[in-house]
Amino acid sequence: MESLLDITGGVLLVAGAVFLLLGGLGLWRMPDLFNRIQAGAKTTTLGTILILAGAAFLHPEWGFKLLLIGIFLLFTNPLSSQVLARAAHRRNIETSPQTSVDMLADAFSQKATSENDLSEKAGSDKDAEEKS
Amino acid sequence: MVESLIAVAAALTGIAFLFALLRFIKGPSTFDRVIAFDVLTVISITFIVLSALIEERGIYLDVALVYALLSFLGVIAIARYLEGRF
């Protein structure tokens, strides 16, 4: 007869594996890069943490190392996906046709236009000096 | 029962690995490949934990921790390089 701890650990392992499977499926099916980043980062974080929790249920003496790996993944996984998304946005990766809102591009274009205004002003001053 | 549940979890994780590998091979842009690489490393960490459960050796978890550290550094380095601001 299995103990309740073992059964809970096994069910958590399978649940985490299902989340990983959904993450892989999203990575394969999503239409553009940013959707793939969402599908890949979030589901794998949750799935891995569920699998680590299941392993901690099966072997409670490994708890500290599993907790360490889980905390490390919880910090680094969103960070790496955010850095990748920012790099892709700076490189102007094309989005899918359904994408309608891009607030980061709007903010960048506002900043760029204000800088252009300043440079045009400086250029016109220079022109005026040359004319005089 | 627990062994069969671990086997089911390993099989589902293997299918997820296969999907991420397909995206890694196909991936239209370099960023798609880097994302697929990131997901592949996370899935590999879970594989190491599952193999530690199957073999019942706690020392494999140290390998998983170092693997997580190095893969994170690799992904950050590639992303900064692609961004062009080194």
Backbone of each chain as ProteinMPNN parsed JSONL, in Angstrom:
{"seq_chain_A": "MESLLDITGGVLLVAGAVFLLLGGLGLWRMPDLFNRIQAGAKTTTLGTILILAGAAFLHPEWGFKLLLIGIFLLFTNPLSSQVLARAAHRRNIETSPQTSVDMLADAFSQKATSENDLSEKAGSDKDAEEKS", "coords_chain_A": {"N_chain_A": [[0.844, -1.208, 0.0], [0.583, 2.102, -0.949], [1.728, 5.169, 0.427], [-0.02, 8.19, 1.371], [1.519, 10.413, 0.843], [3.24, 9.622, -1.23], [1.413, 9.196, -3.315], [0.348, 11.775, -3.679], [2.698, 13.094, -4.488], [3.226, 11.773, -6.935], [0.968, 12.504, -8.442], [1.342, 15.261, -8.578], [3.693, 15.32, -10.076], [2.751, 14.336, -12.57], [0.916, 16.359, -13.196], [2.618, 18.59, -13.473], [4.09, 17.699, -15.674], [2.083, 17.71, -17.59], [1.651, 20.454, -17.811], [4.13, 21.198, -18.876], [3.943, 19.893, -21.328], [1.834, 21.335, -22.498], [3.139, 23.766, -22.719], [5.169, 23.167, -24.6], [3.543, 22.55, -26.783], [2.291, 25.028, -27.192], [4.514, 26.505, -27.884], [5.021, 25.416, -30.341], [2.683, 25.982, -31.795], [1.904, 28.674, -31.666], [1.344, 31.934, -33.206], [3.235, 34.122, -33.573], [6.438, 35.558, -32.545], [6.338, 36.799, -29.985], [4.081, 35.764, -28.759], [4.965, 33.161, -28.604], [6.993, 33.448, -26.763], [5.522, 34.066, -24.463], [4.005, 31.652, -24.169], [6.071, 29.801, -23.908], [7.59, 30.632, -21.655], [5.929, 30.992, -19.318], [4.371, 28.609, -18.883], [6.366, 26.66, -18.677], [7.718, 27.477, -16.402], [5.765, 27.124, -14.345], [5.22, 24.363, -14.69], [7.73, 23.16, -14.184], [8.093, 23.88, -11.519], [5.968, 22.567, -10.314], [6.784, 19.93, -10.798], [9.131, 19.834, -9.308], [8.015, 20.166, -6.769], [6.542, 17.82, -6.602], [8.649, 15.962, -6.6], [9.753, 16.675, -4.16], [7.733, 15.819, -2.472], [7.934, 13.057, -2.865], [10.543, 12.466, -2.05], [11.317, 13.606, 0.798], [13.723, 14.288, 2.037], [15.286, 15.552, 0.183], [14.421, 18.082, 0.094], [15.577, 20.681, 0.511], [17.466, 21.181, -1.537], [15.786, 20.984, -3.767], [14.068, 23.098, -3.283], [15.873, 25.17, -3.564], [16.558, 24.997, -6.324], [14.02, 25.532, -7.358], [13.471, 28.175, -6.468], [15.531, 29.492, -7.769], [14.847, 29.049, -10.483], [12.431, 30.396, -10.496], [13.264, 33.006, -10.268], [15.006, 33.395, -12.494], [13.782, 32.579, -14.9], [11.566, 34.306, -15.811], [13.158, 36.551, -16.123], [15.029, 35.968, -18.181], [13.271, 35.57, -20.314], [12.142, 38.091, -20.527], [14.351, 39.679, -21.207], [14.914, 38.578, -23.697], [12.553, 39.221, -25.092], [12.706, 42.007, -25.114], [15.04, 42.402, -26.617], [14.194, 41.303, -29.055], [12.157, 43.093, -29.692], [13.587, 45.438, -30.05], [14.952, 44.726, -32.312], [13.003, 44.811, -34.2], [11.254, 42.607, -34.883], [8.747, 41.101, -36.87], [5.271, 41.211, -36.017], [2.297, 39.166, -35.498], [-0.595, 39.441, -37.704], [-2.848, 39.907, -36.13], [-2.079, 41.458, -34.011], [-2.71, 44.421, -32.341], [-2.139, 46.437, -30.523], [0.721, 48.167, -29.525], [2.371, 49.282, -27.172], [4.956, 49.849, -26.379], [6.347, 50.464, -28.742], [4.944, 52.763, -29.418], [5.726, 54.462, -27.317], [8.478, 54.617, -27.831], [8.422, 55.847, -30.367], [7.314, 58.333, -29.784], [9.333, 59.386, -28.163], [11.386, 59.433, -30.061], [10.379, 61.262, -31.956], [10.32, 63.619, -30.456], [13.048, 63.967, -30.028], [13.821, 64.33, -32.687], [12.564, 66.749, -33.229], [14.071, 68.45, -31.636], [16.59, 68.224, -32.892], [15.97, 69.202, -35.41], [15.369, 71.804, -34.805], [17.882, 72.696, -33.941], [19.223, 72.368, -36.354], [17.876, 74.243, -37.971], [18.551, 76.594, -36.709], [21.253, 76.589, -37.296], [21.125, 76.823, -40.071], [20.006, 79.359, -40.217], [22.096, 80.864, -39.182], [24.02, 80.454, -41.136], [22.793, 81.687, -43.313], [22.706, 84.333, -42.469]], "CA_chain_A": [[0.0, 0.0, 0.0], [1.34, 3.348, -1.051], [1.303, 6.19, 1.383], [-0.676, 9.346, 0.738], [2.577, 11.321, 0.394], [3.72, 9.152, -2.536], [0.375, 9.408, -4.335], [0.317, 13.211, -3.959], [3.885, 13.429, -5.277], [3.077, 11.297, -8.302], [-0.033, 13.31, -9.153], [1.978, 16.555, -8.873], [4.622, 15.096, -11.197], [2.013, 14.245, -13.832], [0.352, 17.681, -13.488], [3.7, 19.418, -13.997], [4.425, 17.239, -17.02], [1.025, 18.189, -18.491], [1.916, 21.867, -18.098], [5.265, 21.264, -19.804], [3.448, 19.5, -22.651], [1.091, 22.474, -23.046], [4.12, 24.77, -23.106], [5.779, 22.769, -25.854], [2.516, 22.675, -27.824], [2.152, 26.458, -27.477], [5.724, 26.941, -28.599], [4.942, 24.959, -31.72], [1.474, 26.395, -32.494], [1.592, 30.109, -31.586], [1.598, 32.534, -34.511], [4.436, 34.942, -33.734], [7.505, 35.351, -31.558], [6.032, 37.234, -28.617], [3.179, 34.746, -28.21], [5.768, 31.976, -28.262], [7.702, 33.73, -25.508], [4.549, 33.894, -23.384], [3.681, 30.235, -23.972], [7.227, 29.039, -23.466], [8.149, 30.985, -20.342], [5.034, 30.838, -18.162], [3.983, 27.226, -18.606], [7.49, 25.838, -18.219], [8.005, 27.815, -15.008], [4.805, 26.434, -13.466], [5.392, 22.916, -14.789], [8.943, 22.731, -13.485], [7.937, 24.021, -10.069], [5.115, 21.462, -9.876], [7.56, 18.683, -10.789], [10.026, 19.898, -8.146], [7.199, 19.921, -5.572], [6.25, 16.391, -6.569], [9.866, 15.263, -6.158], [9.912, 16.917, -2.726], [6.793, 14.933, -1.777], [8.399, 11.675, -2.928], [11.763, 12.356, -1.241], [11.345, 14.822, 1.627], [15.069, 14.653, 2.47], [15.881, 16.393, -0.855], [13.628, 19.303, 0.021], [16.309, 21.95, 0.458], [18.033, 21.382, -2.884], [14.685, 21.225, -4.702], [13.607, 24.466, -3.04], [16.89, 26.068, -4.148], [16.373, 24.995, -7.781], [12.746, 26.188, -7.661], [13.603, 29.626, -6.303], [16.401, 29.981, -8.838], [14.071, 29.103, -11.725], [11.389, 31.421, -10.363], [13.876, 34.305, -10.518], [15.722, 33.565, -13.758], [13.017, 32.284, -16.109], [10.965, 35.524, -16.338], [14.193, 37.522, -16.493], [15.581, 35.66, -19.496], [12.266, 35.785, -21.356], [11.97, 39.532, -20.704], [15.496, 40.19, -21.959], [14.75, 38.146, -25.082], [11.474, 39.978, -25.728], [13.184, 43.366, -25.354], [15.972, 42.343, -27.738], [13.43, 41.077, -30.283], [11.435, 44.316, -30.022], [14.548, 46.407, -30.601], [15.349, 44.283, -33.65], [11.835, 44.957, -35.082], [10.672, 41.352, -35.371], [7.361, 41.382, -37.256], [4.274, 40.546, -35.192], [1.229, 38.567, -36.286], [-1.55, 40.483, -38.132], [-3.866, 40.188, -35.108], [-1.563, 42.371, -32.998], [-3.245, 45.755, -32.609], [-1.603, 47.428, -29.591], [2.148, 48.039, -29.236], [2.605, 50.504, -26.401], [6.391, 50.141, -26.307], [6.706, 51.151, -29.983], [4.392, 54.117, -29.323], [6.585, 55.254, -26.43], [9.736, 54.88, -28.526], [8.235, 56.79, -31.474], [7.157, 59.667, -29.18], [10.659, 59.844, -27.751], [12.162, 59.72, -31.265], [9.906, 62.496, -32.586], [10.761, 64.775, -29.676], [14.464, 64.178, -30.321], [13.911, 64.887, -34.029], [12.213, 68.163, -33.135], [15.23, 69.178, -31.103], [17.666, 68.3, -33.878], [15.545, 70.112, -36.486], [15.517, 73.159, -34.292], [19.309, 73.034, -33.992], [19.583, 72.511, -37.747], [17.344, 75.486, -38.516], [19.399, 77.665, -36.174], [22.499, 76.588, -38.055], [20.802, 77.398, -41.381], [19.828, 80.802, -40.068], [23.411, 81.492, -39.023], [24.711, 80.443, -42.428], [22.17, 82.687, -44.183], [23.078, 85.684, -42.046]], "C_chain_A": [[0.869, 1.243, 0.0], [0.831, 4.335, -0.022], [0.698, 7.366, 0.626], [0.348, 10.318, 0.173], [3.061, 10.93, -1.006], [2.703, 9.448, -3.626], [0.301, 10.887, -4.699], [1.514, 13.624, -4.816], [3.754, 12.992, -6.715], [2.084, 12.123, -9.099], [0.545, 14.684, -9.487], [2.968, 16.426, -10.025], [3.881, 15.077, -12.515], [1.412, 15.607, -14.2], [1.415, 18.611, -14.053], [4.084, 19.016, -15.402], [3.37, 17.678, -18.02], [1.252, 19.663, -18.824], [3.093, 22.023, -19.056], [4.833, 20.907, -21.22], [2.674, 20.646, -23.294], [2.05, 23.577, -23.483], [4.786, 24.44, -24.424], [4.81, 22.912, -27.018], [2.312, 24.147, -28.195], [3.339, 26.993, -28.24], [5.659, 26.545, -30.065], [3.797, 25.634, -32.473], [1.27, 27.908, -32.571], [2.055, 30.855, -32.836], [2.875, 33.381, -34.612], [5.33, 34.836, -32.503], [7.076, 35.684, -30.147], [5.03, 36.29, -27.954], [3.94, 33.498, -27.807], [6.531, 32.206, -26.975], [6.756, 33.549, -24.332], [4.32, 32.415, -23.089], [4.87, 29.477, -23.411], [7.652, 29.354, -22.05], [7.208, 30.613, -19.201], [4.751, 29.383, -17.846], [5.166, 26.401, -18.12], [7.876, 26.191, -16.792], [7.077, 27.058, -14.07], [5.008, 24.924, -13.492], [6.618, 22.435, -14.05], [8.779, 22.828, -11.984], [7.004, 22.943, -9.53], [5.893, 20.154, -9.813], [8.537, 18.67, -9.609], [9.254, 19.646, -6.853], [6.848, 18.444, -5.46], [7.448, 15.58, -6.118], [10.096, 15.469, -4.67], [8.93, 16.089, -1.911], [7.31, 13.499, -1.759], [9.641, 11.461, -2.068], [11.896, 13.598, -0.376], [12.751, 15.224, 2.051], [15.794, 15.492, 1.413], [15.286, 17.792, -0.868], [14.428, 20.576, -0.169], [16.864, 22.224, -0.931], [16.928, 21.691, -3.888], [14.134, 22.631, -4.541], [14.565, 25.475, -3.668], [16.716, 26.16, -5.664], [15.094, 25.745, -8.141], [12.838, 27.692, -7.538], [14.46, 30.214, -7.412], [15.635, 30.088, -10.154], [13.028, 30.21, -11.677], [11.975, 32.814, -10.585], [14.369, 34.443, -11.949], [14.841, 33.396, -14.981], [12.284, 33.516, -16.65], [11.999, 36.538, -16.803], [14.726, 37.24, -17.895], [14.54, 35.901, -20.579], [12.045, 37.277, -21.589], [13.111, 40.126, -21.503], [15.376, 39.811, -23.433], [13.673, 38.952, -25.792], [11.925, 41.407, -26.033], [14.142, 43.4, -26.543], [15.228, 42.175, -29.049], [12.675, 42.338, -30.68], [12.38, 45.363, -30.586], [14.98, 46.033, -32.0], [14.191, 44.344, -34.633], [11.412, 43.645, -35.715], [9.209, 41.625, -35.72], [6.406, 40.586, -36.369], [3.205, 39.95, -36.104], [0.211, 39.654, -36.651], [-2.6, 40.815, -37.081], [-3.376, 41.195, -34.081], [-2.02, 43.787, -33.301], [-2.641, 46.807, -31.695], [-0.13, 47.147, -29.375], [2.571, 49.288, -28.485], [4.085, 50.859, -26.345], [6.848, 50.878, -27.563], [6.169, 52.576, -29.968], [5.28, 55.0, -28.459], [7.897, 55.592, -27.119], [9.552, 55.926, -29.611], [8.029, 58.198, -30.926], [8.506, 60.248, -28.787], [11.475, 60.262, -28.982], [11.697, 61.02, -31.899], [10.339, 63.72, -31.783], [12.242, 65.033, -29.912], [14.644, 64.764, -31.708], [13.576, 66.374, -34.027], [13.401, 68.974, -32.666], [16.314, 69.323, -32.165], [17.263, 69.215, -35.029], [15.7, 71.556, -36.068], [16.981, 73.602, -34.381], [19.731, 73.247, -35.44], [19.09, 73.829, -38.321], [18.141, 76.685, -37.976], [20.68, 77.79, -36.978], [22.265, 77.227, -39.426], [20.685, 78.91, -41.29], [21.178, 81.5, -39.939], [24.137, 81.554, -40.356], [24.136, 81.52, -43.345], [22.629, 84.085, -43.801], [24.573, 85.906, -42.339]], "O_chain_A": [[1.762, 1.409, 0.831], [-0.343, 4.331, 0.347], [0.878, 7.516, -0.582], [0.1, 10.971, -0.841], [3.266, 11.79, -1.862], [3.059, 9.89, -4.718], [0.202, 11.233, -5.877], [1.369, 14.407, -5.755], [4.119, 13.733, -7.627], [2.306, 12.415, -10.274], [0.273, 15.22, -10.561], [3.068, 17.326, -10.86], [4.306, 15.714, -13.479], [1.395, 15.977, -15.374], [1.152, 19.344, -15.007], [4.374, 19.871, -16.238], [3.694, 17.986, -19.167], [1.072, 20.082, -19.968], [3.066, 22.874, -19.944], [5.281, 21.517, -22.191], [2.827, 20.909, -24.487], [1.816, 24.247, -24.489], [4.956, 25.313, -25.275], [5.194, 23.34, -28.106], [2.175, 24.477, -29.373], [3.195, 27.83, -29.131], [6.178, 27.251, -30.929], [3.913, 25.847, -33.68], [0.545, 28.386, -33.444], [3.041, 30.465, -33.461], [3.536, 33.355, -35.65], [5.02, 34.122, -31.549], [7.398, 34.956, -29.208], [5.104, 36.039, -26.751], [3.619, 32.853, -26.808], [6.705, 31.283, -26.179], [7.126, 32.954, -23.319], [4.418, 31.969, -21.946], [4.713, 28.615, -22.547], [8.037, 28.451, -21.307], [7.629, 29.991, -18.226], [4.869, 28.955, -16.698], [5.009, 25.539, -17.256], [8.314, 25.322, -16.039], [7.529, 26.426, -13.116], [4.976, 24.273, -12.448], [6.568, 21.417, -13.361], [9.262, 21.968, -11.247], [7.206, 22.45, -8.42], [5.698, 19.355, -8.896], [8.748, 17.631, -8.984], [9.763, 18.993, -5.942], [6.852, 17.879, -4.367], [7.307, 14.627, -5.351], [10.573, 14.566, -3.983], [9.238, 15.693, -0.787], [7.152, 12.796, -0.761], [9.79, 10.417, -1.433], [12.538, 14.561, -0.793], [12.971, 16.385, 2.394], [16.824, 16.092, 1.72], [15.607, 18.598, -1.741], [14.017, 21.46, -0.92], [16.759, 23.336, -1.448], [17.094, 22.547, -4.757], [13.776, 23.284, -5.521], [14.147, 26.49, -4.226], [16.724, 27.254, -6.23], [15.071, 26.505, -9.109], [12.342, 28.418, -8.4], [14.167, 31.289, -7.934], [15.749, 31.088, -10.862], [12.769, 30.879, -12.677], [11.267, 33.713, -11.04], [14.178, 35.491, -12.567], [15.115, 34.008, -16.013], [12.362, 33.769, -17.852], [11.765, 37.291, -17.748], [14.863, 38.156, -18.706], [14.88, 36.387, -21.658], [11.789, 37.693, -22.719], [12.894, 40.97, -22.372], [15.692, 40.611, -24.314], [13.84, 39.328, -26.952], [11.578, 41.961, -27.076], [14.075, 44.304, -27.377], [15.568, 42.812, -30.046], [12.556, 42.636, -31.868], [12.014, 46.099, -31.503], [15.336, 46.901, -32.797], [14.359, 43.968, -35.793], [11.231, 43.564, -36.93], [8.506, 42.297, -34.966], [6.683, 39.442, -36.011], [3.196, 40.188, -37.312], [0.154, 40.685, -35.981], [-3.19, 41.895, -37.126], [-4.189, 41.744, -33.338], [-1.756, 44.307, -34.385], [-2.63, 47.983, -32.06], [0.245, 46.014, -29.072], [3.071, 50.241, -29.083], [4.438, 52.036, -26.272], [7.645, 51.812, -27.474], [6.835, 53.497, -30.44], [5.56, 56.145, -28.814], [8.383, 56.718, -27.012], [10.403, 56.799, -29.781], [8.508, 59.164, -31.52], [8.797, 61.419, -29.031], [12.159, 61.286, -28.971], [12.528, 61.813, -32.341], [10.686, 64.748, -32.363], [12.661, 66.188, -29.99], [15.52, 65.605, -31.909], [14.211, 67.164, -34.724], [13.708, 70.034, -33.211], [16.89, 70.399, -32.331], [18.105, 69.929, -35.573], [16.103, 72.415, -36.853], [17.289, 74.708, -34.826], [20.49, 74.167, -35.744], [19.81, 74.473, -39.084], [18.375, 77.659, -38.691], [21.142, 78.884, -37.303], [23.059, 78.043, -39.895], [21.181, 79.646, -42.143], [21.393, 82.576, -40.499], [24.782, 82.55, -40.683], [24.876, 82.188, -44.066], [22.906, 84.92, -44.661], [25.104, 86.981, -42.062]]}, "seq_chain_B": "MVESLIAVAAALTGIAFLFALLRFIKGPSTFDRVIAFDVLTVISITFIVLSALIEERGIYLDVALVYALLSFLGVIAIARYLEGRF", "coords_chain_B": {"N_chain_B": [[2.891, 1.893, -8.344], [3.712, 4.546, -8.03], [6.015, 4.454, -9.575], [4.943, 4.051, -12.138], [3.563, 6.436, -12.437], [5.699, 8.239, -12.483], [6.83, 7.376, -14.859], [4.817, 8.071, -16.69], [4.876, 10.86, -16.422], [7.468, 11.345, -17.356], [7.153, 10.553, -20.006], [5.276, 12.425, -21.005], [6.776, 14.745, -20.676], [8.775, 14.162, -22.47], [7.379, 14.337, -24.9], [6.825, 17.07, -24.902], [9.442, 18.02, -25.068], [10.005, 17.171, -27.639], [8.282, 18.794, -29.199], [9.366, 21.347, -28.643], [11.855, 20.941, -29.741], [11.217, 20.666, -32.443], [10.411, 23.288, -32.971], [12.827, 24.495, -32.533], [14.317, 23.516, -34.665], [12.84, 24.392, -36.897], [12.12, 27.194, -36.541], [11.642, 30.427, -37.695], [13.116, 32.844, -37.228], [16.171, 33.914, -35.549], [15.588, 34.488, -32.922], [13.398, 32.871, -32.328], [14.676, 30.434, -32.22], [16.311, 30.823, -30.016], [14.435, 31.113, -27.979], [13.286, 28.562, -28.095], [15.507, 27.118, -27.327], [15.807, 27.988, -24.704], [13.46, 26.934, -23.532], [14.004, 24.242, -23.989], [16.206, 23.833, -22.293], [15.012, 24.204, -19.775], [13.214, 22.075, -19.777], [15.073, 20.038, -19.838], [16.156, 20.275, -17.298], [14.01, 19.375, -15.751], [14.028, 16.772, -16.674], [16.434, 15.86, -15.576], [15.785, 15.981, -12.865], [13.741, 14.08, -12.816], [15.177, 11.8, -13.537], [16.804, 11.64, -11.324], [14.879, 10.927, -9.477], [14.152, 8.404, -10.471], [16.541, 6.928, -10.391], [17.055, 7.26, -7.745], [19.035, 8.948, -6.612], [20.329, 11.55, -4.918], [22.366, 13.221, -5.629], [22.2, 14.029, -8.226], [20.679, 16.296, -8.266], [22.33, 18.457, -7.723], [23.678, 18.623, -10.122], [21.526, 19.446, -11.694], [21.077, 21.998, -10.653], [23.457, 23.407, -11.296], [23.296, 23.197, -14.044], [20.996, 24.708, -14.545], [21.935, 27.259, -13.811], [24.039, 27.689, -15.703], [22.669, 27.528, -18.145], [20.935, 29.667, -17.939], [22.768, 31.808, -17.917], [23.82, 31.475, -20.491], [21.588, 31.982, -22.165], [21.031, 34.649, -21.511], [23.406, 35.855, -22.384], [23.338, 35.342, -25.161], [21.026, 36.749, -25.843], [21.723, 39.405, -25.216], [23.762, 39.737, -27.023], [22.404, 39.511, -29.481], [20.832, 41.731, -29.268], [22.628, 43.683, -29.7], [24.161, 45.33, -28.04], [26.652, 45.075, -26.705]], "CA_chain_B": [[2.036, 2.982, -8.804], [4.513, 5.769, -8.174], [6.921, 4.291, -10.712], [4.215, 4.26, -13.383], [3.272, 7.874, -12.558], [6.942, 8.88, -12.928], [7.012, 7.04, -16.273], [3.875, 8.9, -17.462], [5.39, 12.233, -16.422], [8.633, 11.397, -18.248], [6.682, 10.458, -21.389], [4.686, 13.72, -21.385], [7.882, 15.693, -20.809], [9.464, 13.851, -23.717], [6.618, 14.905, -26.022], [7.064, 18.513, -24.863], [10.799, 18.203, -25.59], [9.946, 16.985, -29.092], [7.675, 20.0, -29.784], [10.334, 22.442, -28.57], [12.937, 20.644, -30.689], [10.703, 21.005, -33.771], [10.488, 24.74, -33.117], [14.25, 24.834, -32.613], [14.796, 23.215, -36.018], [12.121, 25.175, -37.911], [12.178, 28.579, -36.155], [11.987, 31.342, -38.789], [14.168, 33.803, -36.879], [17.102, 33.44, -34.521], [14.963, 34.609, -31.602], [12.598, 31.663, -32.107], [15.588, 29.349, -31.818], [16.789, 31.06, -28.653], [13.319, 30.774, -27.086], [13.179, 27.098, -28.048], [16.652, 26.65, -26.539], [15.486, 28.264, -23.299], [12.475, 25.934, -23.099], [14.667, 22.93, -23.97], [17.035, 23.694, -21.093], [14.141, 24.013, -18.608], [12.717, 20.698, -19.834], [16.177, 19.157, -19.463], [16.268, 20.293, -15.833], [13.015, 18.442, -15.214], [14.487, 15.406, -16.964], [17.464, 15.488, -14.595], [15.104, 15.706, -11.595], [13.034, 12.8, -12.945], [16.149, 10.7, -13.492], [17.207, 11.509, -9.925], [13.825, 10.16, -8.807], [14.161, 7.016, -10.918], [17.744, 6.279, -9.875], [17.106, 7.509, -6.307], [20.322, 9.528, -6.254], [20.138, 12.972, -4.679], [23.494, 14.019, -6.124], [21.848, 14.569, -9.541], [20.056, 17.614, -8.129], [23.402, 19.445, -7.862], [23.87, 18.774, -11.569], [20.406, 20.245, -12.215], [21.264, 23.399, -10.239], [24.524, 23.997, -12.11], [22.771, 23.27, -15.408], [20.093, 25.867, -14.597], [22.765, 28.465, -13.77], [24.782, 27.889, -16.947], [21.756, 27.784, -19.262], [20.458, 31.045, -17.784], [23.825, 32.714, -18.383], [23.927, 31.351, -21.935], [20.468, 32.655, -22.828], [21.209, 36.098, -21.333], [24.51, 36.301, -23.231], [22.896, 35.342, -26.557], [20.046, 37.825, -26.033], [22.429, 40.695, -25.236], [24.512, 39.815, -28.268], [21.466, 39.786, -30.571], [20.348, 43.092, -29.113], [23.647, 44.537, -30.28], [24.632, 46.362, -27.11], [27.667, 44.539, -25.804]], "C_chain_B": [[2.83, 4.254, -9.014], [5.46, 5.662, -9.358], [6.197, 4.545, -12.022], [3.866, 5.737, -13.555], [4.523, 8.629, -13.015], [7.17, 8.601, -14.414], [6.082, 7.876, -17.148], [4.378, 10.327, -17.556], [6.582, 12.361, -17.363], [8.202, 11.331, -19.705], [6.1, 11.787, -21.858], [5.783, 14.772, -21.57], [8.668, 15.442, -22.092], [8.726, 14.402, -24.924], [6.809, 16.416, -26.077], [8.448, 18.843, -25.419], [10.804, 18.114, -27.109], [9.362, 18.222, -29.777], [8.673, 21.157, -29.779], [11.482, 22.217, -29.549], [12.507, 20.938, -32.12], [10.781, 22.51, -33.999], [11.938, 25.177, -33.238], [14.78, 24.583, -34.019], [14.149, 24.149, -37.027], [12.382, 26.657, -37.771], [12.554, 29.601, -37.215], [13.127, 32.291, -38.429], [15.076, 33.209, -35.81], [16.462, 33.484, -33.145], [14.075, 33.404, -31.29], [13.48, 30.525, -31.625], [16.066, 29.562, -30.394], [15.69, 30.741, -27.638], [13.183, 29.26, -26.955], [14.321, 26.516, -27.222], [16.401, 26.842, -25.048], [14.522, 27.207, -22.755], [13.116, 24.551, -23.026], [15.514, 22.771, -22.715], [16.16, 23.489, -19.853], [13.595, 22.59, -18.584], [13.825, 19.722, -19.467], [16.38, 19.13, -17.958], [15.243, 19.346, -15.219], [13.386, 16.991, -15.52], [15.518, 14.954, -15.948], [16.809, 15.163, -13.254], [14.374, 14.362, -11.665], [14.003, 11.623, -12.917], [16.704, 10.524, -12.091], [16.163, 10.719, -9.144], [13.877, 8.691, -9.189], [15.363, 6.276, -10.325], [17.871, 6.387, -8.362], [18.481, 7.986, -5.864], [20.148, 11.03, -6.127], [21.225, 13.835, -5.266], [23.178, 14.618, -7.488], [21.246, 15.968, -9.431], [21.102, 18.72, -8.195], [23.689, 19.713, -9.335], [22.773, 19.661, -12.141], [20.591, 21.72, -11.866], [22.325, 24.088, -11.09], [24.061, 24.158, -13.555], [21.845, 24.484, -15.558], [20.892, 27.153, -14.638], [23.42, 28.73, -15.118], [23.843, 28.193, -18.104], [21.195, 29.198, -19.175], [21.505, 32.033, -18.298], [23.948, 32.681, -19.897], [22.825, 32.115, -22.656], [20.616, 34.172, -22.706], [22.306, 36.615, -22.254], [24.075, 36.368, -24.689], [21.927, 36.497, -26.801], [20.74, 39.18, -26.086], [23.22, 40.857, -26.528], [23.593, 40.152, -29.434], [20.925, 41.203, -30.49], [21.359, 44.093, -29.654], [24.176, 45.594, -29.352], [25.684, 45.772, -26.182], [28.696, 45.6, -25.463]], "O_chain_B": [[2.666, 4.955, -10.013], [5.691, 6.641, -10.066], [6.748, 5.175, -12.925], [3.869, 6.248, -14.675], [4.434, 9.546, -13.831], [7.642, 9.47, -15.146], [6.482, 8.342, -18.215], [4.325, 10.944, -18.62], [6.706, 13.352, -18.082], [8.811, 11.977, -20.557], [6.385, 12.235, -22.968], [5.731, 15.584, -22.495], [9.165, 16.376, -22.723], [9.353, 14.881, -25.869], [6.941, 16.988, -27.159], [8.615, 19.821, -26.148], [11.502, 18.868, -27.787], [9.872, 18.658, -30.809], [8.817, 21.864, -30.777], [12.02, 23.167, -30.118], [13.312, 21.401, -32.929], [11.167, 22.962, -35.077], [12.246, 26.122, -33.964], [15.604, 25.351, -34.515], [14.828, 24.652, -37.922], [12.804, 27.318, -38.72], [13.719, 29.638, -37.612], [14.017, 32.519, -39.249], [14.794, 32.153, -35.245], [16.742, 32.639, -32.295], [13.999, 32.962, -30.144], [13.099, 29.751, -30.746], [16.213, 28.601, -29.639], [15.958, 30.177, -26.578], [12.991, 28.735, -25.858], [14.132, 25.536, -26.5], [16.732, 25.981, -24.233], [14.728, 26.657, -21.673], [12.818, 23.773, -22.12], [15.544, 21.69, -22.128], [16.508, 22.7, -18.975], [13.516, 21.965, -17.527], [13.559, 18.688, -18.853], [16.734, 18.094, -17.395], [15.553, 18.605, -14.287], [13.099, 16.09, -14.732], [15.495, 13.807, -15.502], [17.2, 14.211, -12.579], [14.381, 13.595, -10.701], [13.699, 10.575, -12.348], [17.041, 9.41, -11.691], [16.505, 9.936, -8.258], [13.671, 7.821, -8.342], [15.236, 5.158, -9.825], [18.689, 5.696, -7.754], [19.03, 7.502, -4.875], [19.854, 11.711, -7.109], [21.052, 15.047, -5.398], [23.801, 15.602, -7.887], [21.293, 16.741, -10.388], [20.804, 19.814, -8.672], [23.912, 20.851, -9.749], [23.043, 20.528, -12.972], [20.298, 22.594, -12.682], [22.126, 25.212, -11.551], [24.397, 25.143, -14.212], [21.898, 25.195, -16.561], [20.571, 28.053, -15.414], [23.371, 29.851, -15.626], [24.164, 29.018, -18.959], [20.999, 29.858, -20.196], [21.18, 32.975, -19.02], [24.154, 33.717, -20.529], [23.084, 32.812, -23.637], [20.364, 34.902, -23.665], [22.166, 37.686, -22.843], [24.396, 37.33, -25.387], [21.993, 37.152, -27.841], [20.387, 40.02, -26.914], [23.338, 41.959, -27.063], [23.94, 40.974, -30.282], [20.597, 41.81, -31.51], [21.002, 45.211, -30.022], [24.603, 46.655, -29.807], [25.599, 45.964, -24.969], [29.634, 45.332, -24.712]]}, "name": "protein", "num_of_chains": 2, "seq": "MESLLDITGGVLLVAGAVFLLLGGLGLWRMPDLFNRIQAGAKTTTLGTILILAGAAFLHPEWGFKLLLIGIFLLFTNPLSSQVLARAAHRRNIETSPQTSVDMLADAFSQKATSENDLSEKAGSDKDAEEKSMVESLIAVAAALTGIAFLFALLRFIKGPSTFDRVIAFDVLTVISITFIVLSALIEERGIYLDVALVYALLSFLGVIAIARYLEGRF"}
